[in-house]
């Protein structure tokens, strides 16, 4: 599974829409092309299964924090990906 597939599932949009959005940003601002290409490469790379397990194990606590209004970017499970 790729990060793009996970993001598409979480957002409820087709992966092609996410790619089109990044491509459109690249088209509108050519200075963003290197960054957009880097993001597309990372989004299309396979996610390591052990990282998925690590993120999944941290989701219940993260959801509880969000529901309680405790938002701290320093304590985010997204760093495990």
matplotlib code that plots the C-alpha trace (Angstrom):
import matplotlib.pyplot as plt

x = [0.0, 1.2, 0.9, -1.2, -3.7, -3.9, -4.4, -7.1, -8.9, -8.7, -9.9, -12.6, -11.4, -9.8, -6.0, -6.1, -7.7, -4.9, -2.3, -4.3, -4.2, -0.5, 0.0, -2.2, -0.1, 3.0, 1.5, 0.3, 3.6, 6.6, 8.8, 6.9, 7.8, 10.7, 8.8, 5.7, 7.7, 9.3, 5.9, 4.5, 7.5, 7.0, 3.2, 3.7, 6.3, 5.2, 4.6, 6.6, 4.2, 5.9, 5.2, 1.6, 1.3, 3.0, 0.7, -2.4, -1.4, -1.2, -4.5, -6.9, -4.9, -4.5, -8.3, -9.0, -6.6, -8.3, -11.8, -10.6, -9.2, -5.6, -3.7, 0.1, 2.1, 5.1, 3.2, 1.8, 1.9, 2.5, 6.2, 6.2, 5.6]
y = [0.0, 3.5, 6.7, 8.0, 5.2, 5.7, 9.5, 8.9, 6.4, 8.8, 11.8, 9.9, 11.1, 9.3, 9.2, 10.6, 13.8, 14.2, 13.8, 16.3, 18.8, 18.5, 18.6, 21.8, 23.5, 22.6, 24.0, 27.2, 27.8, 26.2, 27.1, 24.4, 21.7, 20.2, 20.0, 18.6, 15.9, 15.0, 14.8, 12.7, 10.3, 9.9, 9.5, 6.7, 4.8, 1.8, 2.2, -0.1, -2.5, -2.1, 1.7, 1.0, -1.1, 1.6, 4.3, 2.1, 1.4, 5.1, 6.1, 5.5, 7.9, 10.4, 10.4, 10.8, 13.8, 15.4, 14.8, 16.4, 19.4, 18.6, 19.3, 19.1, 18.7, 17.5, 14.3, 13.2, 9.6, 10.8, 10.9, 7.1, 7.0]
z = [0.0, -0.8, 1.2, -1.7, -1.3, 2.5, 2.0, -0.6, 1.7, 4.7, 2.7, 0.8, -2.6, -5.5, -5.5, -9.0, -7.6, -5.1, -7.9, -10.1, -7.2, -6.9, -10.6, -10.9, -8.2, -10.2, -13.3, -11.7, -10.0, -11.8, -8.8, -6.9, -9.5, -7.6, -4.4, -6.1, -7.9, -4.5, -2.9, -5.7, -5.4, -1.7, -2.0, -4.5, -2.5, -0.6, 3.1, 5.3, 7.1, 10.5, 10.2, 9.5, 12.5, 14.6, 13.3, 13.8, 17.4, 18.1, 16.5, 19.4, 21.7, 18.9, 18.2, 21.9, 22.0, 18.9, 20.4, 23.7, 21.9, 22.8, 19.6, 19.9, 16.7, 18.6, 19.8, 16.4, 15.3, 11.7, 12.5, 12.4, 8.6]

ax = plt.figure().add_subplot(projection="3d")
ax.plot(x, y, z, "-o")
ax.set_aspect("equal")
plt.show()
